Amino acid sequence: MNLVHKIRAMQRLGRQWREAGKEVVLVPTMGCLHRGHASLMERARKLAGPKGRVVVSVYVNPRQFGPKEDFARYPRDLKSDARLCRAAGVDVVFAPKDVEMYPADFSTAVQEEELAGGMEGAARPGHFRGVTTVVAKLFNLVLPDAAVFGAKDFQQAAVIRRMTRDLNFPVKIIVAPTLREADGLAMSSRNQYLSIAQREQATVLWQAIQRAQEAVARRPVAAPRLREETARTVAAQPEARLDYVEFFDPDTLQPVKLVQPGTQMALAVFVGPTRLIDNARL
């Protein structure tokens, strides 16, 4: 496995692979990798095949963090990440520096304008602008045939799929299932911020989803009512605070008035100072 830091080196490899007709699959990450990421790499390895190439980017992208968010303290451990990548059969770990990705006079951005406005886009202004910009750059650097993203970031995957279509990137977007801990908590790098007590309370996101599942299995429920029930479920945990919960069409991301089987649910919850997200098809 190779560790690449320089943009020119990554571009050179990408061009060489394309000229050789090799299948290239990219897994974009911000590092602090865990079993959930490993499952994305395993999916990428199967897609690439034994003769293809799997690239995992490890880059904490400053452009997708707000001024009061956790960019400075976001966990970084490239040595541990590299070990996990090697075990998962990755060929290249691409870990560029900020000065490489964003020179001092960098002044260009990519912005999707239809799907990125609500939920995470509303709660974190500018977030998706940073995401689409860095992913577009990675597509141009790695030249992948496919890219694998996790379903935990449902809106992000939808925004990237739309950007890829609209800008005619020849990249197939694969969305792999969310991996969960035994108690249902979605695997996330930010879980390590949680204290023992907060970790126990963090399962409230999955509990809220399960209660919504049970409610709509009996009959359709008005979205405002289900939103209130979700808020009560979250508020029962002393350190948990609901940021938002939304019920929406999984294809258009438009909110629905009546929640029923097939509706997508997404929520963001602060557990102490740590913000966690989750989603599921009801």
Helices and strands as residue ranges (DSSP letters): E 2-4, H 7-19, E 24-29, H 35-48, E 53-58, G 62-64, H 78-87, E 92-94, H 98-101, H 120-123, H 127-142, E 146-150, H 154-166, E 172-176, G 189-193, H 196-201, H 204-218, E 221-222, H 223-235, E 240-248, E 258-259, E 264-271, E 274-281
